[in-house]
Amino acid sequence: MPQFGASDLDVFTSDMGVSVTVGAVTVRGLMDVADEEMLREVAPALQGRIRSVRVKSGALALASKGDITVDGTAYKVHSFHAVHDGLFTVVLVVGVN
């Protein structure tokens, strides 16, 4: 399996990424929208849609319940955590209505 470093992240996000803004800082990130089965013990199971965006760790001043704009759409940060040796941060977002 190839090893990726911090310099490779800009290549990933520049090719496939969308704009991600927190405050006055805009970076490129990878948006993911996935349907997920929740509450599996309940029949029928509850389906939900999970929205997340991956950004380079440390690139944004993230805060739970903070404002974030992804590809022109406003969201609130639900939670965030580092992945892949800490190079990326996955930000779970919820829509603002």
Z-matrix of the N, CA and C atoms (Angstrom, degrees):
N
C 1 1.445
C 2 1.529 1 108.35
N 3 1.333 2 117.77 1 131.24
C 4 1.465 3 119.61 2 -178.95
C 5 1.522 4 111.64 3 -68.84
N 6 1.320 5 115.32 4 148.81
C 7 1.458 6 121.64 5 176.11
C 8 1.520 7 109.01 6 -96.09
N 9 1.314 8 116.70 7 134.42
C 10 1.451 9 121.99 8 178.84
C 11 1.513 10 109.15 9 -112.28
N 12 1.313 11 115.36 10 144.60
C 13 1.452 12 120.92 11 178.32
C 14 1.511 13 111.01 12 -116.51
N 15 1.319 14 115.50 13 178.37
C 16 1.464 15 121.31 14 -177.91
C 17 1.525 16 111.91 15 -57.68
N 18 1.336 17 117.81 16 -34.68
C 19 1.463 18 120.23 17 -178.72
C 20 1.531 19 112.27 18 -67.80
N 21 1.337 20 117.21 19 -23.15
C 22 1.462 21 120.87 20 179.36
C 23 1.530 22 112.45 21 -76.51
N 24 1.318 23 117.91 22 -22.27
C 25 1.460 24 120.95 23 -175.86
C 26 1.514 25 112.18 24 -63.49
N 27 1.320 26 117.36 25 -37.64
C 28 1.464 27 120.56 26 179.27
C 29 1.519 28 111.26 27 -63.31
N 30 1.333 29 117.34 28 -34.77
C 31 1.464 30 121.19 29 178.18
C 32 1.527 31 109.69 30 -65.92
N 33 1.344 32 117.36 31 -46.35
C 34 1.464 33 120.91 32 179.33
C 35 1.518 34 111.17 33 -57.57
N 36 1.319 35 116.88 34 -50.17
C 37 1.457 36 120.04 35 -173.80
C 38 1.521 37 113.08 36 -75.63
N 39 1.321 38 118.42 37 -29.09
C 40 1.466 39 119.32 38 179.54
C 41 1.523 40 111.28 39 -71.13
N 42 1.324 41 117.71 40 -33.62
C 43 1.463 42 121.30 41 -179.90
C 44 1.514 43 113.29 42 -77.02
N 45 1.336 44 117.09 43 -41.42
C 46 1.460 45 120.92 44 -171.63
C 47 1.521 46 113.14 45 -121.37
N 48 1.301 47 118.29 46 -0.13
C 49 1.455 48 121.15 47 -170.45
C 50 1.512 49 115.43 48 -84.23
N 51 1.333 50 113.44 49 169.02
C 52 1.459 51 123.26 50 175.46
C 53 1.526 52 107.45 51 -122.79
N 54 1.326 53 117.44 52 164.99
C 55 1.454 54 120.20 53 178.86
C 56 1.528 55 110.03 54 -75.16
N 57 1.337 56 115.01 55 138.57
C 58 1.459 57 122.65 56 179.29
C 59 1.524 58 106.49 57 -131.43
N 60 1.343 59 116.59 58 122.92
C 61 1.465 60 120.48 59 -174.65
C 62 1.518 61 110.78 60 -125.06
N 63 1.326 62 114.83 61 131.94
C 64 1.468 63 123.17 62 170.08
C 65 1.520 64 105.44 63 -129.73
N 66 1.342 65 116.05 64 120.25
C 67 1.465 66 119.60 65 -175.96
C 68 1.513 67 109.88 66 62.44
N 69 1.337 68 116.81 67 -128.41
C 70 1.463 69 121.80 68 -179.21
C 71 1.520 70 112.92 69 -96.75
N 72 1.349 71 117.30 70 5.40
C 73 1.470 72 121.37 71 -175.52
C 74 1.526 73 109.62 72 -104.51
N 75 1.335 74 115.59 73 127.11
C 76 1.458 75 122.16 74 176.64
C 77 1.520 76 109.22 75 -119.50
N 78 1.340 77 115.75 76 131.37
C 79 1.459 78 122.41 77 176.62
C 80 1.524 79 107.95 78 -130.84
N 81 1.314 80 116.60 79 177.73
C 82 1.462 81 121.66 80 174.42
C 83 1.524 82 108.18 81 -100.00
N 84 1.333 83 116.44 82 141.45
C 85 1.455 84 121.43 83 178.80
C 86 1.513 85 110.81 84 -144.65
N 87 1.317 86 115.71 85 170.46
C 88 1.458 87 122.37 86 -179.03
C 89 1.523 88 109.09 87 -109.00
N 90 1.329 89 116.83 88 111.57
C 91 1.472 90 122.61 89 -178.75
C 92 1.513 91 109.58 90 -85.34
N 93 1.337 92 116.32 91 140.42
C 94 1.456 93 122.16 92 177.61
C 95 1.522 94 108.24 93 -135.82
N 96 1.322 95 116.30 94 132.00
C 97 1.459 96 122.41 95 175.58
C 98 1.522 97 106.65 96 -124.82
N 99 1.341 98 115.94 97 121.75
C 100 1.460 99 119.94 98 -176.66
C 101 1.520 100 110.30 99 -136.55
N 102 1.331 101 115.99 100 140.84
C 103 1.460 102 121.01 101 172.45
C 104 1.520 103 107.71 102 -81.81
N 105 1.318 104 115.94 103 137.15
C 106 1.462 105 121.14 104 -176.46
C 107 1.521 106 109.09 105 -133.82
N 108 1.325 107 116.15 106 138.69
C 109 1.458 108 121.12 107 175.49
C 110 1.523 109 108.22 108 -84.04
N 111 1.329 110 116.24 109 127.73
C 112 1.457 111 121.58 110 -179.10
C 113 1.522 112 109.18 111 -123.20
N 114 1.296 113 116.49 112 161.37
C 115 1.464 114 122.16 113 179.32
C 116 1.520 115 110.50 114 50.61
N 117 1.316 116 115.80 115 57.25
C 118 1.462 117 121.01 116 -175.66
C 119 1.529 118 113.11 117 -62.68
N 120 1.339 119 117.25 118 -22.19
C 121 1.457 120 119.79 119 179.92
C 122 1.520 121 112.18 120 -70.14
N 123 1.304 122 116.54 121 -20.97
C 124 1.463 123 121.88 122 -177.81
C 125 1.525 124 108.48 123 -89.83
N 126 1.322 125 115.68 124 133.89
C 127 1.465 126 118.97 125 177.88
C 128 1.519 127 108.10 126 -109.94
N 129 1.287 128 122.23 127 125.65
C 130 1.467 129 125.02 128 -6.74
C 131 1.525 130 111.14 129 -74.85
N 132 1.311 131 114.51 130 154.32
C 133 1.467 132 120.63 131 -178.55
C 134 1.524 133 110.56 132 -65.82
N 135 1.298 134 115.71 133 149.66
C 136 1.457 135 122.33 134 178.27
C 137 1.519 136 109.40 135 -83.84
N 138 1.311 137 116.87 136 130.73
C 139 1.458 138 122.27 137 177.53
C 140 1.522 139 108.59 138 -99.75
N 141 1.306 140 116.59 139 141.76
C 142 1.454 141 120.94 140 176.98
C 143 1.513 142 110.70 141 -139.98
N 144 1.304 143 116.22 142 160.48
C 145 1.464 144 121.61 143 178.64
C 146 1.521 145 107.83 144 -109.63
N 147 1.329 146 115.69 145 123.90
C 148 1.457 147 123.08 146 -178.98
C 149 1.529 148 108.11 147 -103.19
N 150 1.329 149 115.96 148 126.84
C 151 1.470 150 120.97 149 176.83
C 152 1.518 151 107.97 150 -114.23
N 153 1.326 152 115.00 151 128.23
C 154 1.458 153 119.51 152 178.10
C 155 1.519 154 109.35 153 -141.33
N 156 1.303 155 114.88 154 158.14
C 157 1.458 156 120.68 155 176.68
C 158 1.526 157 107.50 156 -137.29
N 159 1.335 158 116.40 157 136.65
C 160 1.463 159 122.76 158 177.63
C 161 1.521 160 108.35 159 -101.31
N 162 1.313 161 114.79 160 129.23
C 163 1.462 162 121.07 161 177.24
C 164 1.519 163 108.54 162 -131.06
N 165 1.306 164 116.10 163 161.53
C 166 1.456 165 120.58 164 176.12
C 167 1.526 166 108.61 165 -63.93
N 168 1.319 167 116.65 166 129.23
C 169 1.465 168 121.17 167 -178.81
C 170 1.523 169 110.65 168 -57.75
N 171 1.325 170 115.07 169 135.94
C 172 1.457 171 121.40 170 178.76
C 173 1.514 172 114.71 171 83.72
N 174 1.338 173 116.99 172 -3.71
C 175 1.462 174 120.03 173 -176.88
C 176 1.525 175 112.75 174 -76.69
N 177 1.332 176 117.29 175 -25.55
C 178 1.462 177 121.86 176 -177.12
C 179 1.527 178 109.81 177 -128.80
N 180 1.320 179 115.83 178 149.16
C 181 1.470 180 121.62 179 175.15
C 182 1.525 181 107.83 180 -86.84
N 183 1.346 182 116.24 181 84.95
C 184 1.457 183 121.97 182 -175.20
C 185 1.522 184 111.17 183 -82.92
N 186 1.325 185 115.51 184 144.47
C 187 1.459 186 121.56 185 175.53
C 188 1.524 187 108.28 186 -144.96
N 189 1.321 188 116.60 187 137.87
C 190 1.454 189 120.68 188 176.21
C 191 1.526 190 109.19 189 -57.22
N 192 1.327 191 116.03 190 134.04
C 193 1.468 192 125.13 191 -177.63
C 194 1.525 193 112.40 192 70.58
N 195 1.337 194 117.25 193 7.64
C 196 1.460 195 120.83 194 176.93
C 197 1.514 196 111.54 195 -77.51
N 198 1.324 197 116.24 196 161.86
C 199 1.461 198 122.03 197 178.69
C 200 1.520 199 110.05 198 -78.62
N 201 1.343 200 115.34 199 142.51
C 202 1.455 201 122.21 200 175.45
C 203 1.527 202 107.10 201 -148.81
N 204 1.307 203 117.14 202 140.03
C 205 1.468 204 122.30 203 177.57
C 206 1.525 205 107.80 204 -116.88
N 207 1.330 206 115.69 205 125.52
C 208 1.460 207 121.87 206 -178.40
C 209 1.518 208 108.72 207 -121.59
N 210 1.321 209 116.04 208 116.72
C 211 1.467 210 121.91 209 178.80
C 212 1.525 211 111.34 210 52.93
N 213 1.345 212 116.41 211 39.67
C 214 1.456 213 122.27 212 176.29
C 215 1.522 214 115.38 213 85.70
N 216 1.331 215 118.50 214 -1.50
C 217 1.460 216 121.98 215 -179.64
C 218 1.523 217 109.90 216 -107.79
N 219 1.331 218 116.11 217 132.84
C 220 1.470 219 121.44 218 -178.56
C 221 1.525 220 110.72 219 -81.34
N 222 1.339 221 115.68 220 135.67
C 223 1.458 222 123.45 221 177.24
C 224 1.523 223 108.55 222 -137.40
N 225 1.344 224 114.96 223 171.47
C 226 1.457 225 123.29 224 167.35
C 227 1.521 226 107.18 225 -112.96
N 228 1.324 227 116.90 226 144.69
C 229 1.459 228 121.39 227 175.87
C 230 1.525 229 107.83 228 -74.44
N 231 1.319 230 117.00 229 124.50
C 232 1.460 231 120.93 230 174.87
C 233 1.531 232 109.33 231 -87.68
N 234 1.329 233 115.72 232 -51.73
C 235 1.465 234 121.41 233 178.71
C 236 1.522 235 108.07 234 -161.46
N 237 1.320 236 115.90 235 168.79
C 238 1.467 237 120.31 236 177.39
C 239 1.515 238 109.30 237 -154.44
N 240 1.346 239 114.86 238 150.88
C 241 1.463 240 120.50 239 178.63
C 242 1.527 241 110.05 240 -156.11
N 243 1.312 242 115.57 241 150.30
C 244 1.468 243 122.00 242 -179.54
C 245 1.531 244 109.77 243 -78.03
N 246 1.331 245 115.76 244 145.79
C 247 1.467 246 122.87 245 176.00
C 248 1.528 247 108.49 246 -137.71
N 249 1.329 248 116.00 247 169.72
C 250 1.474 249 122.07 248 176.27
C 251 1.523 250 111.97 249 52.34
N 252 1.307 251 115.66 250 63.47
C 253 1.468 252 121.77 251 179.25
C 254 1.521 253 112.51 252 58.81
N 255 1.320 254 116.99 253 23.74
C 256 1.456 255 121.02 254 176.22
C 257 1.513 256 114.69 255 82.76
N 258 1.321 257 118.45 256 3.40
C 259 1.468 258 120.29 257 -179.11
C 260 1.526 259 112.07 258 -72.55
N 261 1.321 260 116.65 259 -39.38
C 262 1.456 261 122.19 260 177.71
C 263 1.520 262 109.94 261 -107.94
N 264 1.319 263 116.16 262 151.47
C 265 1.456 264 123.06 263 168.81
C 266 1.523 265 107.52 264 -117.73
N 267 1.330 266 116.53 265 129.15
C 268 1.457 267 122.20 266 175.38
C 269 1.520 268 107.57 267 -94.21
N 270 1.327 269 115.30 268 125.09
C 271 1.462 270 121.78 269 -179.44
C 272 1.524 271 108.09 270 -111.36
N 273 1.335 272 116.94 271 116.65
C 274 1.456 273 120.81 272 173.32
C 275 1.514 274 108.14 273 -83.70
N 276 1.332 275 117.08 274 129.40
C 277 1.456 276 121.45 275 -175.21
C 278 1.521 277 110.37 276 -122.75
N 279 1.339 278 115.62 277 154.77
C 280 1.467 279 122.31 278 174.82
C 281 1.524 280 108.21 279 -126.36
N 282 1.327 281 114.87 280 145.83
C 283 1.455 282 120.33 281 -178.41
C 284 1.514 283 112.58 282 -65.62
N 285 1.319 284 115.79 283 152.20
C 286 1.459 285 123.27 284 176.50
C 287 1.514 286 107.06 285 -104.87
N 288 1.318 287 116.41 286 120.11
C 289 1.476 288 119.89 287 -179.96
C 290 1.485 289 111.05 288 -112.19
